Amino acid sequence: MLVLEFKAKCIAALKEVQRTREPMLITLRGKSLVTVQLVEPHGRGKRLRCLRERMSIRRDLIKIDTTGD
């Protein structure tokens, strides 16, 4: 798809990528410019879910230095 065509039909092109789950190559003057592809959402907290009931947070892990070097 050409850049001018993409600009004119941007939302429709993005919806097509979402519907077909196929990447779309955008070209500028016959040269590849960018590939638009669907990003799968990651489950929130999925990585730490396996540690549930094995650990507990007892205090904040971040300490802010207010002394001002």
C-alpha positions in Angstrom: 0.0 0.0 0.0 1.3 3.4 -0.9 1.8 6.1 1.8 -0.8 8.4 0.1 -3.3 5.6 0.0 -2.5 4.7 3.7 -3.0 8.4 4.7 -6.4 8.5 3.0 -7.6 5.2 4.3 -5.7 4.9 7.6 -8.5 3.7 9.9 -9.8 1.3 7.4 -6.3 -0.1 6.8 -5.7 -0.5 10.6 -9.1 -2.3 11.0 -8.2 -4.6 8.1 -4.9 -5.6 9.9 -6.9 -6.2 13.1 -9.5 -8.3 11.2 -7.1 -10.4 9.1 -4.3 -10.5 11.6 -1.9 -10.2 8.7 0.9 -7.6 8.6 0.6 -4.7 6.1 3.7 -3.3 4.3 3.6 0.5 3.7 5.8 1.8 0.9 7.1 5.3 -0.1 8.2 5.8 -3.7 8.4 2.0 -4.1 10.6 1.4 -1.1 9.5 -0.3 2.1 8.8 2.2 4.8 7.0 0.5 7.6 5.1 -2.7 8.5 1.8 -2.4 10.4 1.0 -5.5 12.4 -1.4 -6.4 15.2 -0.1 -6.3 18.7 -1.5 -8.9 21.0 -2.4 -7.5 24.4 -0.5 -9.0 27.4 -2.5 -10.1 30.4 -2.1 -7.7 33.2 -0.1 -9.3 36.1 0.3 -12.5 34.2 4.0 -12.8 34.8 3.7 -12.5 38.6 0.5 -14.6 38.9 2.7 -17.8 39.2 4.1 -16.3 42.5 0.7 -15.8 44.1 0.6 -17.0 47.7 4.4 -17.6 47.6 5.5 -14.1 48.4 4.2 -10.9 50.0 5.2 -7.3 49.6 6.1 -5.9 53.1 7.1 -2.4 52.1 7.8 -0.1 49.0 10.7 -1.2 46.9 11.4 2.4 45.7 13.2 4.9 47.9 13.3 8.5 46.8 16.5 10.5 47.7 15.4 13.9 49.0 18.8 15.0 50.1 19.6 16.6 46.7 23.2 15.9 46.0 
